Amino acid sequence: MTRVVSMVMLIVAIFGAPLAAGAQERSKMPRVGVLVAESAPHPFTEAFRSGMREFGYVEGRNIAIEWRYADGLFSRAVELATELVRLHVDVIVAHHTPAVRASMNVTSSIPIVMSPAGAPLQVGLVKTSPVRVEM
């Protein structure tokens, strides 16, 4: 659940000031594309919805979420990622490494928030690891 909350916090930062804080509403409802490498139903779905609700985003009310499930097939993940790009989503949330790779293959202009299965640096999803500052 901690990973989901971190992902949601990043998405909220991408959209700007969260609506939960009483900020002025955007004229366009933010649109998130979620690509899950596995089949539906998947536990990530409800965890993500719950995390978004914690930050004041409710699907259909102040955020649109386009859900796509690749059923464990990389070729399907690429097709679905391409579909999300055509829908002009504001951000892609990619759950598990195949979904991340598929998303990275089809866009370099839409932010991708990843939840890989494994270490992103070791599997080649990122070139460097962020530096952690301990407080």
SEKEBA-14748 format. One record per residue: residue number from 1; residue in three letters; x, y, z of N, C-alpha, C in turn. Coordinates in steps of 0.1 Angstrom, whole numbers, plus 5000, padded with zeros to 4 digits. Layout:
- seq / type / n.east / n.north / n.up / ca.east / ca.north / ca.up / c.east / c.north / c.up
- NUM / ALA / X / Y / Z / X / Y / Z / X / Y / Z
...
***
This chain:
- seq / type / n.east / n.north / n.up / ca.east / ca.north / ca.up / c.east / c.north / c.up
- 1 / MET / 5008 / 4988 / 5000 / 5000 / 5000 / 5000 / 5009 / 5013 / 5000
- 2 / THR / 5021 / 5012 / 5006 / 5029 / 5024 / 5007 / 5033 / 5028 / 4993
- 3 / ARG / 5036 / 5018 / 4984 / 5040 / 5021 / 4970 / 5028 / 5028 / 4963
- 4 / VAL / 5016 / 5024 / 4965 / 5004 / 5030 / 4959 / 5003 / 5044 / 4964
- 5 / VAL / 5005 / 5047 / 4977 / 5004 / 5060 / 4982 / 5015 / 5069 / 4976
- 6 / SER / 5027 / 5064 / 4974 / 5038 / 5072 / 4968 / 5034 / 5075 / 4953
- 7 / MET / 5028 / 5065 / 4946 / 5024 / 5067 / 4932 / 5014 / 5078 / 4932
- 8 / VAL / 5004 / 5077 / 4940 / 4993 / 5087 / 4940 / 4999 / 5101 / 4943
- 9 / MET / 5008 / 5102 / 4953 / 5014 / 5115 / 4956 / 5021 / 5121 / 4944
- 10 / LEU / 5028 / 5113 / 4936 / 5034 / 5117 / 4924 / 5024 / 5122 / 4914
- 11 / ILE / 5013 / 5115 / 4912 / 5003 / 5119 / 4903 / 4997 / 5132 / 4907
- 12 / VAL / 4994 / 5134 / 4920 / 4989 / 5146 / 4925 / 4998 / 5158 / 4922
- 13 / ALA / 5011 / 5155 / 4924 / 5021 / 5166 / 4920 / 5021 / 5169 / 4906
- 14 / ILE / 5019 / 5159 / 4897 / 5018 / 5162 / 4883 / 5007 / 5171 / 4879
- 15 / PHE / 4995 / 5168 / 4886 / 4983 / 5176 / 4883 / 4984 / 5190 / 4889
- 16 / GLY / 4993 / 5193 / 4898 / 4993 / 5206 / 4904 / 4987 / 5205 / 4918
- 17 / ALA / 4982 / 5216 / 4923 / 4976 / 5216 / 4937 / 4965 / 5207 / 4938
- 18 / PRO / 4964 / 5198 / 4948 / 4953 / 5189 / 4949 / 4940 / 5195 / 4952
- 19 / LEU / 4930 / 5190 / 4946 / 4916 / 5195 / 4948 / 4912 / 5194 / 4962
- 20 / ALA / 4917 / 5184 / 4969 / 4913 / 5182 / 4983 / 4917 / 5194 / 4992
- 21 / ALA / 4927 / 5201 / 4988 / 4931 / 5213 / 4996 / 4923 / 5225 / 4993
- 22 / GLY / 4913 / 5224 / 4985 / 4904 / 5235 / 4982 / 4909 / 5244 / 4971
- 23 / ALA / 4918 / 5239 / 4963 / 4924 / 5247 / 4952 / 4913 / 5249 / 4942
- 24 / GLN / 4914 / 5259 / 4933 / 4905 / 5262 / 4923 / 4905 / 5250 / 4913
- 25 / GLU / 4893 / 5245 / 4909 / 4892 / 5234 / 4900 / 4897 / 5237 / 4886
- 26 / ARG / 4904 / 5227 / 4880 / 4908 / 5229 / 4866 / 4896 / 5229 / 4857
- 27 / SER / 4898 / 5235 / 4845 / 4887 / 5235 / 4836 / 4886 / 5222 / 4829
- 28 / LYS / 4897 / 5214 / 4828 / 4897 / 5201 / 4822 / 4899 / 5190 / 4833
- 29 / MET / 4890 / 5180 / 4833 / 4892 / 5170 / 4843 / 4905 / 5162 / 4840
- 30 / PRO / 4914 / 5160 / 4850 / 4926 / 5152 / 4847 / 4922 / 5138 / 4843
- 31 / ARG / 4930 / 5132 / 4834 / 4927 / 5119 / 4828 / 4940 / 5110 / 4830
- 32 / VAL / 4938 / 5100 / 4838 / 4949 / 5090 / 4841 / 4946 / 5077 / 4833
- 33 / GLY / 4957 / 5073 / 4826 / 4956 / 5059 / 4820 / 4963 / 5050 / 4829
- 34 / VAL / 4956 / 5039 / 4833 / 4962 / 5029 / 4842 / 4964 / 5016 / 4833
- 35 / LEU / 4976 / 5011 / 4832 / 4979 / 4999 / 4825 / 4984 / 4989 / 4834
- 36 / VAL / 4977 / 4978 / 4836 / 4981 / 4967 / 4845 / 4985 / 4955 / 4837
- 37 / ALA / 4996 / 4950 / 4839 / 5002 / 4939 / 4831 / 4993 / 4926 / 4832
- 38 / GLU / 4986 / 4925 / 4843 / 4979 / 4912 / 4846 / 4964 / 4914 / 4842
- 39 / SER / 4956 / 4904 / 4846 / 4942 / 4904 / 4842 / 4934 / 4911 / 4853
- 40 / ALA / 4922 / 4915 / 4849 / 4912 / 4921 / 4859 / 4904 / 4909 / 4864
- 41 / PRO / 4899 / 4910 / 4876 / 4901 / 4920 / 4886 / 4915 / 4919 / 4892
- 42 / HIS / 4921 / 4930 / 4896 / 4935 / 4929 / 4902 / 4935 / 4938 / 4914
- 43 / PRO / 4941 / 4933 / 4925 / 4941 / 4941 / 4937 / 4946 / 4955 / 4936
- 44 / PHE / 4955 / 4958 / 4926 / 4960 / 4971 / 4924 / 4949 / 4981 / 4921
- 45 / THR / 4939 / 4977 / 4914 / 4928 / 4986 / 4910 / 4922 / 4993 / 4922
- 46 / GLU / 4917 / 4985 / 4932 / 4911 / 4991 / 4944 / 4921 / 4999 / 4952
- 47 / ALA / 4933 / 4994 / 4953 / 4943 / 5001 / 4961 / 4946 / 5015 / 4955
- 48 / PHE / 4946 / 5015 / 4942 / 4949 / 5028 / 4935 / 4937 / 5037 / 4937
- 49 / ARG / 4925 / 5032 / 4935 / 4913 / 5041 / 4937 / 4913 / 5046 / 4952
- 50 / SER / 4916 / 5038 / 4961 / 4916 / 5042 / 4975 / 4926 / 5052 / 4978
- 51 / GLY / 4938 / 5051 / 4972 / 4949 / 5060 / 4974 / 4945 / 5074 / 4968
- 52 / MET / 4939 / 5074 / 4956 / 4934 / 5086 / 4949 / 4924 / 5093 / 4958
- 53 / ARG / 4914 / 5085 / 4964 / 4904 / 5091 / 4972 / 4910 / 5098 / 4984
- 54 / GLU / 4921 / 5092 / 4990 / 4927 / 5098 / 5002 / 4933 / 5112 / 4998
- 55 / PHE / 4935 / 5115 / 4986 / 4940 / 5128 / 4982 / 4929 / 5137 / 4975
- 56 / GLY / 4917 / 5132 / 4977 / 4906 / 5140 / 4972 / 4902 / 5138 / 4957
- 57 / TYR / 4907 / 5128 / 4951 / 4903 / 5125 / 4937 / 4894 / 5113 / 4937
- 58 / VAL / 4882 / 5115 / 4931 / 4872 / 5105 / 4930 / 4869 / 5103 / 4916
- 59 / GLU / 4870 / 5090 / 4912 / 4868 / 5086 / 4898 / 4854 / 5090 / 4893
- 60 / GLY / 4854 / 5097 / 4882 / 4842 / 5102 / 4876 / 4837 / 5115 / 4881
- 61 / ARG / 4842 / 5120 / 4893 / 4837 / 5132 / 4898 / 4848 / 5143 / 4895
- 62 / ASN / 4860 / 5141 / 4898 / 4870 / 5151 / 4895 / 4883 / 5145 / 4889
- 63 / ILE / 4882 / 5133 / 4885 / 4893 / 5126 / 4877 / 4887 / 5115 / 4869
- 64 / ALA / 4893 / 5114 / 4857 / 4888 / 5103 / 4848 / 4900 / 5093 / 4848
- 65 / ILE / 4896 / 5080 / 4849 / 4906 / 5070 / 4849 / 4903 / 5060 / 4838
- 66 / GLU / 4912 / 5058 / 4829 / 4911 / 5048 / 4818 / 4918 / 5035 / 4823
- 67 / TRP / 4911 / 5025 / 4826 / 4917 / 5012 / 4830 / 4919 / 5003 / 4819
- 68 / ARG / 4931 / 4997 / 4818 / 4935 / 4987 / 4808 / 4942 / 4976 / 4814
- 69 / TYR / 4939 / 4963 / 4810 / 4945 / 4951 / 4816 / 4951 / 4943 / 4804
- 70 / ALA / 4964 / 4940 / 4805 / 4970 / 4933 / 4794 / 4969 / 4918 / 4795
- 71 / ASP / 4964 / 4912 / 4805 / 4962 / 4898 / 4806 / 4975 / 4890 / 4805
- 72 / GLY / 4986 / 4896 / 4810 / 4999 / 4889 / 4810 / 5005 / 4888 / 4796
- 73 / LEU / 5000 / 4895 / 4786 / 5006 / 4895 / 4773 / 5013 / 4908 / 4770
- 74 / PHE / 5026 / 4908 / 4767 / 5033 / 4920 / 4764 / 5028 / 4927 / 4751
- 75 / SER / 5025 / 4919 / 4741 / 5020 / 4925 / 4729 / 5007 / 4932 / 4731
- 76 / ARG / 4999 / 4927 / 4740 / 4986 / 4933 / 4744 / 4989 / 4946 / 4752
- 77 / ALA / 4999 / 4946 / 4760 / 5003 / 4958 / 4768 / 5007 / 4969 / 4759
- 78 / VAL / 5014 / 4966 / 4748 / 5019 / 4976 / 4738 / 5006 / 4982 / 4731
- 79 / GLU / 4997 / 4973 / 4727 / 4985 / 4978 / 4721 / 4977 / 4987 / 4730
- 80 / LEU / 4976 / 4983 / 4743 / 4968 / 4991 / 4752 / 4975 / 5004 / 4756
- 81 / ALA / 4988 / 5004 / 4757 / 4996 / 5017 / 4759 / 4994 / 5026 / 4748
- 82 / THR / 4994 / 5021 / 4736 / 4992 / 5029 / 4724 / 4978 / 5035 / 4724
- 83 / GLU / 4968 / 5028 / 4728 / 4954 / 5033 / 4730 / 4954 / 5044 / 4740
- 84 / LEU / 4961 / 5043 / 4751 / 4961 / 5053 / 4761 / 4967 / 5066 / 4756
- 85 / VAL / 4977 / 5065 / 4748 / 4984 / 5076 / 4741 / 4974 / 5083 / 4732
- 86 / ARG / 4966 / 5075 / 4724 / 4956 / 5081 / 4715 / 4945 / 5088 / 4723
- 87 / LEU / 4942 / 5084 / 4735 / 4932 / 5090 / 4743 / 4937 / 5103 / 4749
- 88 / HIS / 4949 / 5106 / 4748 / 4955 / 5119 / 4753 / 4954 / 5119 / 4768
- 89 / VAL / 4958 / 5108 / 4775 / 4958 / 5108 / 4790 / 4969 / 5118 / 4794
- 90 / ASP / 4967 / 5123 / 4806 / 4977 / 5133 / 4812 / 4989 / 5125 / 4818
- 91 / VAL / 4987 / 5113 / 4822 / 4998 / 5105 / 4828 / 4994 / 5090 / 4827
- 92 / ILE / 5004 / 5082 / 4825 / 5002 / 5067 / 4825 / 5007 / 5062 / 4838
- 93 / VAL / 4999 / 5054 / 4845 / 5003 / 5046 / 4856 / 5005 / 5032 / 4851
- 94 / ALA / 5017 / 5027 / 4852 / 5020 / 5013 / 4847 / 5024 / 5004 / 4858
- 95 / HIS / 5016 / 4994 / 4860 / 5017 / 4984 / 4871 / 5024 / 4971 / 4866
- 96 / HIS / 5036 / 4969 / 4870 / 5045 / 4958 / 4868 / 5053 / 4961 / 4855
- 97 / THR / 5065 / 4955 / 4855 / 5075 / 4958 / 4845 / 5070 / 4957 / 4831
- 98 / PRO / 5063 / 4947 / 4826 / 5058 / 4946 / 4812 / 5050 / 4959 / 4808
- 99 / ALA / 5041 / 4963 / 4818 / 5033 / 4975 / 4815 / 5042 / 4988 / 4814
- 100 / VAL / 5052 / 4988 / 4822 / 5062 / 5000 / 4822 / 5069 / 5000 / 4809
- 101 / ARG / 5075 / 4988 / 4805 / 5082 / 4987 / 4792 / 5073 / 4991 / 4780
- 102 / ALA / 5061 / 4986 / 4780 / 5052 / 4989 / 4769 / 5049 / 5003 / 4768
- 103 / SER / 5047 / 5010 / 4780 / 5044 / 5024 / 4780 / 5056 / 5032 / 4775
- 104 / MET / 5068 / 5028 / 4779 / 5080 / 5035 / 4775 / 5083 / 5033 / 4760
- 105 / ASN / 5078 / 5022 / 4755 / 5080 / 5020 / 4740 / 5071 / 5029 / 4732
- 106 / VAL / 5060 / 5033 / 4737 / 5051 / 5041 / 4728 / 5050 / 5056 / 4731
- 107 / THR / 5056 / 5061 / 4742 / 5056 / 5075 / 4744 / 5068 / 5080 / 4751
- 108 / SER / 5072 / 5092 / 4748 / 5083 / 5098 / 4755 / 5078 / 5112 / 4760
- 109 / SER / 5065 / 5115 / 4757 / 5060 / 5128 / 4761 / 5050 / 5128 / 4772
- 110 / ILE / 5044 / 5116 / 4775 / 5034 / 5115 / 4786 / 5042 / 5110 / 4798
- 111 / PRO / 5040 / 5116 / 4810 / 5047 / 5111 / 4822 / 5042 / 5097 / 4825
- 112 / ILE / 5052 / 5088 / 4829 / 5048 / 5074 / 4833 / 5052 / 5073 / 4847
- 113 / VAL / 5042 / 5069 / 4855 / 5045 / 5066 / 4869 / 5045 / 5051 / 4870
- 114 / MET / 5056 / 5045 / 4875 / 5057 / 5031 / 4874 / 5057 / 5024 / 4887
- 115 / SER / 5051 / 5012 / 4887 / 5051 / 5003 / 4898 / 5057 / 4990 / 4893
- 116 / PRO / 5070 / 4989 / 4891 / 5076 / 4977 / 4885 / 5076 / 4965 / 4894
- 117 / ALA / 5077 / 4953 / 4889 / 5079 / 4941 / 4897 / 5094 / 4939 / 4897
- 118 / GLY / 5101 / 4945 / 4906 / 5115 / 4944 / 4906 / 5121 / 4957 / 4908
- 119 / ALA / 5135 / 4958 / 4907 / 5142 / 4970 / 4909 / 5144 / 4977 / 4896
- 120 / PRO / 5139 / 4989 / 4894 / 5139 / 4996 / 4881 / 5153 / 4998 / 4875
- 121 / LEU / 5163 / 5000 / 4884 / 5177 / 5002 / 4879 / 5182 / 4989 / 4874
- 122 / GLN / 5180 / 4978 / 4881 / 5185 / 4965 / 4877 / 5179 / 4959 / 4865
- 123 / VAL / 5166 / 4962 / 4862 / 5160 / 4957 / 4851 / 5160 / 4966 / 4839
- 124 / GLY / 5167 / 4978 / 4840 / 5170 / 4987 / 4829 / 5159 / 4997 / 4826
- 125 / LEU / 5150 / 4999 / 4835 / 5139 / 5009 / 4833 / 5144 / 5023 / 4835
- 126 / VAL / 5154 / 5025 / 4844 / 5160 / 5038 / 4846 / 5175 / 5037 / 4845
- 127 / LYS / 5182 / 5048 / 4842 / 5196 / 5047 / 4841 / 5204 / 5050 / 4854
- 128 / THR / 5198 / 5058 / 4862 / 5204 / 5061 / 4875 / 5193 / 5060 / 4886
- 129 / SER / 5198 / 5057 / 4898 / 5189 / 5056 / 4910 / 5189 / 5070 / 4917
- 130 / PRO / 5177 / 5075 / 4921 / 5177 / 5087 / 4928 / 5185 / 5086 / 4941
- 131 / VAL / 5190 / 5097 / 4945 / 5198 / 5097 / 4958 / 5188 / 5100 / 4969
- 132 / ARG / 5189 / 5092 / 4980 / 5180 / 5093 / 4991 / 5187 / 5101 / 5002
- 133 / VAL / 5180 / 5111 / 5007 / 5185 / 5119 / 5018 / 5178 / 5114 / 5031
- 134 / GLU / 5186 / 5109 / 5040 / 5180 / 5105 / 5053 / 5180 / 5117 / 5063
- 135 / MET / 5168 / 5118 / 5069 / 5167 / 5129 / 5079 / 5167 / 5124 / 5093
***
